[in-house]
Amino acid sequence: MTMKPSRRLALTAAVSTVLFAAPTTLLAAGFYIQEQGVSGLGRAYAGEAAIASDASTIYFNPAGMTRLERNEVQAGVHLLIPNAEVNQRNTQIPGRDSGNPYDPTPVPNLYWAEQYSDRVWLGFGLSAPFGLKNEYNDDFFARYDSLESDLRVLNLQPSIAFDLTDRISIGGGLDLQYADATLRSATPDPTGPNPDTDGEFELEGDNWDVGFNIGMLFDLTDNTRLGIHYRDGISHTLQGTATATLSTNDPNRAVVGDTVVQGGQAELKLPDIASIGIRHRFNDRWTGLAQYTWFNWSNFDEIRIELATGDQVLEQNYRNSYALAVGAEYEMNPRWTLRGGIQYDQTPTQTDGRSTRTPDGDRTWFSFGASYASSDRLTFDLGYSYIHIESEDLDITRSFNGTDINMQGTTKGHVHVLSAAMRYHF
């Protein structure tokens, strides 16, 4: 059906500029979820590409399946308890500071690994490696940047691993990935910003796509192991709808009604991730671990949004980032293993690109955990992390019908993570 000129004008004026801004604020940082294994959380994911201590190696390096002592099924859950504050600074917009926009969120994982032959292992992983959910009050001072963000990425990973030699293994898998996103923000009244008369926009979209990951393990000596892993950054084209609720005093309201709805699509580019890890056994009880991980966040060179009213291309300002982790494990006795670790996780966001959708800063992890083997077949893992997020500045400008609205503020936060898993050996 052909869109009438009046509806096309209203959609362009009330939806387009806001819609085109919204995905850029989602695609910043802070929505990669490292919490994909409970034992790994306890050591701040130090040496995760090399240690291969349980079936969660399917996510971090599937080549590690060849180093498992027995077949294993593992189910785990991580409770993420984020807290953030976004406070205004030099902002002449009616509104208030944020309060905490997050709720506690569970992140589950499931892994299965089984030996197929002397040199071949098969595995499957179910995980949620990317996600974000926050919601601000309707009178939030930066409401023209965001009111609600909800991103969920589900990853299905069939995997295989081979022993090339007694000391070298290779493994890989497909990433069958589903992404679903909902973004909501306010639009200003033509007479001026006012939370009582603002309009609103919402974008919803989803998509299935496929990527891959591959890794290798090298036993350099009987006590030292090196692991490398690469995960392809999948690009999702989110197909969905954009809905604009026009502000009370918008002159287009009388022509088209309260809302305008149109189909559209937007790209969600996830980063390539490359890791190198090392594990060294100092003696029968102590093991040291370290890991370096690189994130190709510069995938976000541009965001292209396609609507019937025309395409929009937004340049981005993301930089590649890295994480560095060190940790250790102590085997107290045949039933109990204790672990701890520290990680520095650099944010890819910068002041002129940072958004209230992902109010992010450099992160420092402090982690500890334990495993208890209750029998030859059943093991329980527990982990805890405290993640400190550095305070950062926000300087956000959004344009509406030729008028720029600038929102300045500061953000800081922290996250508590509580994790538990059960492993069954067969």
C-alpha positions in Angstrom: 0.0 0.0 0.0 1.3 3.5 -0.9 1.8 5.8 2.1 -0.1 9.0 1.9 2.0 12.2 1.8 0.6 13.4 5.2 1.5 10.2 6.9 5.0 10.2 5.2 5.7 13.7 6.4 4.6 12.9 10.0 6.7 9.7 10.0 9.7 11.5 8.8 9.4 14.3 11.3 8.3 12.4 14.4 10.0 9.0 14.0 13.0 9.2 11.7 15.4 11.4 13.6 14.7 9.5 16.8 14.7 6.1 15.3 18.0 6.7 13.5 19.6 7.7 16.7 18.3 4.8 18.8 20.3 1.9 17.5 23.5 3.8 17.7 23.1 4.2 21.5 22.4 0.5 21.9 25.5 -0.5 19.9 28.0 0.9 22.3 29.4 -1.3 25.1 28.5 -3.1 28.2 26.1 -5.6 26.6 28.7 -8.5 26.1 28.0 -11.1 28.7 31.2 -12.9 29.7 29.2 -15.0 32.3 29.2 -18.2 30.3 30.7 -20.6 32.8 30.6 -20.7 36.6 34.1 -22.1 37.3 35.5 -19.5 35.0 33.7 -16.7 36.8 35.5 -17.7 40.0 38.8 -16.9 38.4 37.6 -13.8 36.5 37.8 -15.8 33.3 41.6 -16.0 33.5 43.0 -18.7 31.3 39.6 -19.7 30.0 40.9 -20.4 26.5 43.4 -22.9 27.9 42.2 -24.6 31.1 39.5 -26.9 29.7 38.4 -27.9 33.2 34.7 -28.6 32.3 32.1 -28.5 29.5 31.9 -24.7 29.5 35.1 -24.9 27.4 32.6 -25.4 24.5 32.0 -21.6 24.6 35.5 -20.4 25.4 37.5 -22.9 23.3 35.8 -26.0 22.0 39.2 -27.6 21.4 39.3 -28.1 25.1 36.7 -30.9 25.0 39.6 -33.2 24.1 41.2 -32.5 27.5 38.1 -33.4 29.5 38.5 -36.6 31.6 34.9 -37.7 31.1 31.7 -37.0 29.3 29.8 -34.2 30.9 26.4 -32.3 31.1 26.5 -28.9 32.8 23.7 -26.5 33.7 24.4 -23.2 35.3 22.9 -19.8 36.1 24.3 -16.4 36.8 22.4 -13.7 38.6 23.5 -10.3 37.4 22.7 -7.5 39.8 23.7 -4.2 38.1 23.5 -0.8 39.7 24.1 2.5 37.8 23.5 6.2 38.2 23.1 8.8 35.5 23.2 12.3 36.9 22.7 15.5 34.9 25.3 18.1 34.4 25.0 21.4 32.5 21.6 20.2 31.0 18.8 22.8 30.6 16.1 20.2 30.1 13.2 19.7 32.6 13.8 16.3 34.2 15.6 14.4 37.0 18.5 12.0 37.5 18.0 8.4 36.7 18.0 6.2 39.8 19.0 2.6 39.1 17.5 1.6 35.7 18.4 -2.1 36.0 16.7 -5.1 37.7 18.4 -8.3 38.7 18.7 -10.6 35.7 19.4 -14.3 35.5 21.6 -15.6 32.6 21.5 -19.4 32.1 23.9 -21.7 30.3 23.7 -25.4 29.3 26.6 -27.5 27.9 26.9 -31.1 26.8 30.3 -32.8 25.8 30.8 -36.4 24.8 33.7 -38.4 23.4 32.8 -39.9 20.0 36.0 -41.8 19.3 39.6 -41.9 20.5 40.4 -38.5 18.9 37.0 -36.9 18.4 34.6 -35.1 20.8 31.1 -33.7 20.1 29.4 -31.0 22.0 26.6 -28.5 22.2 26.2 -25.2 24.0 23.2 -23.0 24.8 24.1 -19.5 26.0 23.1 -15.8 26.0 26.4 -14.0 25.1 24.9 -10.5 24.6 22.1 -8.8 26.4 20.9 -5.6 27.9 17.8 -4.4 29.7 17.2 -1.1 31.4 14.3 1.4 31.9 14.3 5.0 33.0 11.5 7.1 34.4 9.4 9.1 31.9 10.8 12.4 33.3 14.5 11.3 33.1 16.6 14.3 31.9 18.1 12.3 29.0 14.8 10.7 27.9 15.3 12.0 24.3 18.3 9.6 24.3 16.6 6.6 25.8 13.7 5.4 28.0 14.0 1.7 27.6 16.5 -0.8 26.0 15.9 -4.5 25.8 18.3 -6.7 23.8 18.4 -10.5 24.0 20.8 -12.7 22.0 20.4 -16.5 22.2 23.3 -18.6 20.9 23.1 -22.3 19.9 26.5 -23.8 19.4 27.0 -27.4 18.0 30.7 -28.1 18.2 33.4 -30.7 17.4 37.0 -31.2 18.5 39.9 -33.3 17.3 43.2 -34.4 18.8 45.7 -33.7 16.0 48.6 -35.1 18.1 49.0 -36.0 21.7 49.8 -32.3 22.4 47.8 -30.3 19.8 44.0 -30.1 19.5 41.6 -28.1 17.3 37.9 -27.5 17.7 35.2 -25.3 16.4 31.5 -24.8 16.1 28.6 -23.0 14.5 26.9 -20.1 16.3 23.2 -20.3 15.5 22.0 -17.0 16.9 18.7 -15.3 17.5 18.6 -11.5 18.4 15.6 -9.6 19.6 15.6 -5.9 20.4 13.1 -3.3 21.7 14.2 0.4 22.0 12.0 3.2 23.3 12.7 6.9 23.8 10.9 10.3 24.1 10.4 12.9 21.4 10.1 16.6 22.4 7.0 18.7 22.1 7.4 21.2 19.2 6.9 24.0 21.7 9.8 22.8 23.9 10.9 19.9 26.1 8.2 18.9 28.6 7.8 15.4 30.0 4.0 16.0 30.4 3.5 16.6 26.6 6.4 14.6 25.1 5.8 12.1 22.3 7.4 8.7 22.2 9.0 6.3 19.7 9.5 2.5 19.9 11.4 0.2 17.6 11.1 -3.6 17.7 12.9 -6.1 15.6 14.4 -9.6 15.6 16.5 -11.9 13.4 18.2 -15.3 13.1 21.8 -15.5 11.7 24.8 -17.8 11.6 28.4 -17.4 12.6 31.3 -19.6 13.7 34.1 -20.0 16.2 37.4 -21.9 16.2 40.2 -22.6 18.6 43.3 -24.6 19.3 45.1 -26.0 22.3 48.9 -26.6 22.7 50.4 -28.6 25.6 53.8 -26.9 25.6 54.9 -29.1 28.4 53.3 -31.5 30.8 52.4 -28.6 33.1 51.9 -25.6 30.7 49.1 -25.3 28.2 48.4 -22.5 25.7 44.9 -21.9 24.1 43.7 -19.6 21.4 40.2 -18.9 20.3 38.3 -16.7 17.7 34.6 -16.0 17.6 33.1 -14.4 14.4 31.2 -11.2 14.9 27.7 -11.8 13.6 25.8 -9.0 11.8 22.1 -9.2 12.5 19.6 -7.4 10.2 16.7 -6.8 12.7 13.4 -6.7 10.9 10.5 -5.1 12.7 8.3 -2.1 13.2 8.8 1.5 14.3 5.9 3.2 16.2 5.7 6.9 16.9 3.3 8.4 19.4 3.1 12.1 18.5 3.5 14.7 21.1 0.4 16.5 22.4 1.1 19.7 20.5 2.4 18.2 17.3 0.5 19.8 14.4 0.7 16.4 12.5 -1.4 14.8 15.2 -4.6 16.2 13.7 -3.7 14.8 10.3 -2.5 11.3 11.1 -3.9 10.6 14.6 -2.0 9.7 17.8 0.4 7.2 16.3 2.3 6.3 13.1 3.5 2.8 12.5 5.9 1.5 9.7 8.0 -1.5 9.0 11.8 -1.1 8.9 15.1 -2.7 9.6 18.4 -1.9 11.3 21.8 -3.6 11.6 23.2 -5.0 14.8 26.9 -5.7 14.4 28.4 -7.8 17.1 32.2 -7.7 17.6 34.7 -10.3 16.6 36.4 -11.7 19.8 39.9 -13.2 19.9 41.4 -14.7 23.1 44.8 -16.2 24.1 45.1 -18.0 27.4 47.7 -19.9 29.4 47.5 -22.4 32.2 50.5 -23.5 34.3 50.5 -26.1 37.1 53.1 -25.1 39.6 52.6 -28.3 41.6 49.8 -30.8 42.5 47.8 -28.1 44.3 48.4 -24.7 42.7 47.6 -23.7 39.1 48.2 -20.2 37.7 46.2 -18.7 34.8 46.2 -15.6 32.5 44.2 -14.4 29.5 44.1 -11.6 27.0 40.9 -11.0 25.0 40.5 -8.5 22.1 37.2 -7.1 21.0 36.7 -5.7 17.5 34.1 -3.1 18.5 35.3 -1.0 15.5 32.8 -3.1 13.5 30.5 -0.2 14.2 31.9 2.1 11.6 28.3 3.0 10.6 24.7 2.1 11.4 22.4 1.9 8.4 18.6 2.2 9.0 16.2 1.4 6.2 12.6 2.7 6.2 10.2 3.5 3.4 10.9 7.1 4.0 14.5 6.6 3.1 17.8 5.3 4.4 19.9 7.0 7.1 23.6 6.3 7.8 25.1 7.3 11.1 28.8 7.4 11.6 30.0 5.8 14.9 32.9 6.5 17.3 33.8 3.1 18.8 37.3 1.9 19.4 38.6 -1.7 19.7 39.1 -2.8 23.3 40.7 -5.5 25.4 40.4 -7.4 28.7 43.3 -8.8 30.7 42.7 -11.4 33.5 45.0 -13.2 36.0 43.9 -15.9 38.4 44.7 -19.1 40.3 43.2 -22.3 41.5 44.1 -24.3 44.7 43.1 -28.0 45.0 42.5 -28.2 48.7 41.6 -31.9 48.6 40.0 -34.4 46.1 36.6 -32.9 46.8 37.2 -29.1 47.1 38.9 -26.7 44.6 39.2 -23.0 45.5 39.8 -20.2 42.9 40.1 -16.4 42.5 41.0 -13.8 39.9 41.1 -10.2 38.8 40.2 -8.8 35.4 40.6 -5.4 33.8 38.0 -4.8 31.0 38.4 -1.7 28.9 35.3 0.0 27.6 35.2 0.8 23.9 32.9 3.8 24.4 34.2 7.4 24.3 32.6 10.6 25.7 31.2 11.7 22.3 29.6 8.3 21.6 28.6 7.1 25.1 24.9 6.7 25.7 22.4 6.2 28.5 21.4 2.9 26.9 24.7 1.5 27.9 26.2 3.9 30.6 29.6 2.2 30.5 33.1 2.7 31.7 36.3 0.7 32.3 35.5 -2.3 34.5 37.6 -4.1 37.1 36.5 -7.5 38.2 37.2 -9.1 41.6 36.2 -12.8 41.7 36.4 -15.9 43.8 34.7 -19.3 43.7 34.8 -23.0 44.6 33.9 -26.5 43.3 32.7 -29.4 45.4 32.7 -33.0 44.0 29.9 -34.6 46.0 30.5 -38.0 44.2 32.4 -39.4 41.3 29.6 -38.2 39.0 28.3 -35.0 40.5 30.1 -31.7 41.0 28.7 -28.3 42.1 30.3 -24.9 41.2 29.8 -21.6 43.0 31.2 -18.2 42.0 30.9 -14.5 42.9 32.2 -11.4 41.2 32.2 -7.7 42.1 32.6 -5.5 39.0 33.5 -1.8 39.6 32.6 0.5 36.7 34.6 3.8 36.4 32.7 7.1 36.4 32.5 8.6 32.9 31.1 11.7 31.2 28.1 11.8 28.9 27.7 14.4 26.1 24.7 13.5 23.9 23.1 15.6 21.2 19.9 14.5 19.4 18.3 16.5 16.5 14.6 16.9 16.1 13.2 18.8 13.1 16.4 20.8 12.8 16.7 21.6 16.5 19.5 20.1 18.6 18.9 19.0 22.1 22.1 18.5 24.2 22.1 16.3 27.3 25.2 16.2 29.5 25.8 14.1 32.6 28.0 11.6 34.4 27.6 7.9 34.9 29.0 5.4 37.4 28.0 1.9 38.6 28.9 -1.5 39.7 27.6 -5.1 39.3 27.3 -8.1 41.7 27.3 -11.5 40.0 26.2 -14.7 41.9 26.6 -18.0 40.0 25.9 -21.7 40.5 26.2 -24.7 38.3 25.8 -28.5 38.5 28.0 -30.9 36.5 27.0 -34.5 35.8 29.7 -36.9 34.5 28.8 -40.0 32.5 
